[in-house]
Amino acid sequence: MAHAEHSLAIFRGRVKFKSNEQKIWGVFTFLSIITIVEVYLGIIKPEFLLTPYMTAFEGGLLATLGNIFLSPFIFMKPLNLIFILLTLVKAYYITWDFMHMRDEAKWLRRAVVWTGIFLICYLVMILLLEGDYIFEVYKSNYVKFDF
């Protein structure tokens, strides 16, 4: 461990606690509030969050590049984007506080984060390549798979 004792603050030092038990309950309360918001939005499903704010661009190289880079964020339903962001916040705080990643050395924190990012990017690449292959097979009505 990089530090001799655990830090008793959350939100980058904006909220401080007197003991580890208070800090655990504080983080638990924060994570519970996020979960309650997620469940509430999942049950209610507000209509204004179910339609994307923008539609895909049509025609040309710049439109294609815009669709590739903007589609995960702008063309998605806002409700789905909210769920993804809240889930990432919960994952961050669970790892940072409950798994004591804050107290580890900087190189270990980076190794954990960059390994996850690399594996997610690799998974996305595999899914896109395989999905494109399956799409081309079905599009050309080609029945036999050529592996």
C-alpha positions in Angstrom: 0.0 0.0 0.0 1.2 3.5 -0.8 -0.3 5.2 2.3 0.0 4.2 5.9 -3.7 4.6 6.6 -6.9 4.8 4.6 -8.3 8.1 3.4 -11.6 9.1 5.1 -12.8 11.4 2.3 -14.9 10.9 -0.8 -15.7 13.1 -3.8 -12.0 14.2 -4.1 -11.9 15.3 -0.5 -15.2 17.4 -0.5 -16.9 15.0 2.0 -14.9 13.9 5.0 -15.7 11.3 7.7 -14.5 10.7 11.2 -14.2 6.9 11.0 -14.0 4.1 8.5 -17.5 3.0 9.5 -19.0 6.4 8.7 -17.2 6.4 5.4 -18.6 3.0 4.5 -22.1 4.1 5.3 -21.5 7.4 3.3 -20.4 5.5 0.2 -23.2 3.0 0.7 -25.8 5.8 0.9 -24.3 7.4 -2.3 -24.4 4.1 -4.2 -28.0 3.4 -2.9 -29.2 6.8 -4.2 -27.7 6.1 -7.6 -29.4 2.6 -7.6 -32.7 4.1 -6.6 -32.5 6.6 -9.4 -31.7 3.8 -11.9 -34.6 1.7 -10.7 -37.0 4.7 -10.7 -36.0 5.6 -14.3 -36.3 2.0 -15.4 -39.8 1.7 -14.0 -41.1 5.1 -15.1 -39.3 5.4 -18.4 -40.0 9.1 -19.1 -41.1 9.6 -22.7 -38.6 12.4 -23.4 -35.7 10.1 -22.6 -36.8 7.4 -25.0 -36.2 9.2 -28.3 -32.7 10.1 -29.5 -31.9 13.8 -29.8 -30.4 13.3 -33.2 -30.7 10.9 -36.1 -27.8 9.5 -38.1 -26.2 11.7 -40.8 -26.7 10.6 -44.5 -24.2 10.7 -47.4 -20.5 11.2 -47.8 -17.3 10.4 -46.0 -17.7 13.0 -43.3 -21.2 11.8 -42.5 -19.9 8.2 -42.2 -17.1 9.3 -39.9 -19.5 11.4 -37.9 -21.9 8.4 -37.5 -19.0 6.2 -36.4 -17.7 8.6 -33.7 -20.9 10.1 -32.5 -23.3 7.1 -32.6 -22.3 5.7 -29.1 -23.3 9.0 -27.5 -25.6 11.2 -29.6 -27.8 8.8 -31.5 -28.4 6.6 -28.4 -31.6 6.9 -26.4 -30.8 9.3 -23.5 -32.2 6.8 -21.0 -29.7 4.2 -22.1 -26.9 6.7 -21.9 -28.0 7.7 -18.3 -28.0 4.0 -17.3 -24.5 3.5 -18.7 -23.1 6.6 -17.0 -24.7 5.8 -13.6 -23.4 2.2 -13.8 -19.9 3.5 -14.5 -20.1 5.8 -11.5 -21.1 3.0 -9.3 -18.4 0.7 -10.6 -15.8 3.5 -10.0 -16.9 4.1 -6.4 -17.1 0.4 -5.6 -13.6 -0.1 -6.9 -12.2 3.1 -5.5 -13.6 2.9 -2.0 -14.7 -0.7 -1.2 -11.7 -2.4 -3.0 -9.3 0.3 -1.6 -7.9 1.1 -5.0 -7.3 4.7 -3.7 -4.7 3.4 -1.3 -2.7 1.5 -3.9 0.3 2.7 -5.8 -0.3 4.7 -9.0 1.2 2.0 -11.3 -1.2 -0.7 -9.9 -4.2 1.6 -10.3 -3.2 2.3 -13.9 -2.5 -1.4 -14.6 -6.1 -2.3 -13.5 -7.7 0.5 -15.5 -5.7 0.1 -18.7 -6.2 -3.6 -18.7 -10.0 -3.2 -18.5 -9.9 -0.6 -21.2 -7.8 -2.7 -23.5 -10.0 -5.8 -23.1 -13.2 -3.8 -23.7 -11.7 -2.3 -26.9 -10.6 -5.8 -28.0 -14.1 -7.2 -27.4 -15.7 -4.3 -29.4 -13.3 -5.0 -32.3 -14.1 -8.7 -32.3 -17.8 -8.0 -32.1 -17.7 -5.6 -35.0 -15.6 -7.8 -37.2 -17.6 -10.9 -36.6 -20.9 -9.0 -36.8 -19.8 -7.6 -40.2 -18.9 -11.1 -41.4 -22.3 -12.5 -40.4 -24.1 -9.4 -41.9 -22.3 -10.0 -45.3 -23.2 -13.7 -45.2 -26.9 -13.0 -44.6 -26.9 -10.1 -47.1 -25.6 -12.1 -50.0 -27.8 -15.1 -49.1 -24.7 -17.2 -48.8 -25.6 -20.3 -46.8 -22.2 -22.0 -46.4 -19.9 -20.5 -43.9 -16.3 -20.3 -45.1 -14.1 -20.3 -42.1 
